[in-house]
Amino acid sequence: MLPMGDDNKEITEQDMEKLTDQRMLAERHLMKYCFLKLFCLGSIYMLEVK
């Protein structure tokens, strides 16, 4: 097998913090998307009920 270069370096505390920040941003983005989708569906439903 060929050496993988930088892939073999150990994961540092800083790398873990970066991953955590990215995960938090992704979760926030997903929650915002879900909220907007539910809000839009609710608005359409309310318009149809009237």
N, C-alpha and C positions, 0 to 999 in steps of 0.2 A: 504494500500500500504506500502511496505517496503521502508525504507530510502535508497537513492541511494549512500550515502557516498560522495566521492569527486566530483561526477557529479553535486552536488548542490552548489558548491562554485562559487563565482562570477568570471566572466572573467576579468582578469587584463589587464593593458596596455601592459605588457610583452607578455601575451598570444596573444594579437592582433598583436603585432609586429612579433611574430613567424609565425602566420598564413599568414601575408602579405609576409614575406620572402619565405615561402613555395609556395605561389601562384606565386610569381615572378619567382622562379626557375622552376616551372611547365610550366609557359608560355614561358620561355626562351627555355626550352627543347622541347616544342611543336613547336615553331617557327623554331628551328634548324632542327627538324625532317621534317617539311613541306618543308623547303628550300632544304634539301638534296633530298627529294622525287621528288620535281619539277625539280631539277638539273639533277637527274638520268633520269627522263622521257624525259627531253629536250635533253639530250645526246643521248638517244636511238632513239629519233625522228630524230635528225640530222644525225645519222649514217644510218638510213633507207632511208632518203631522197637522200643521195649521190648516 
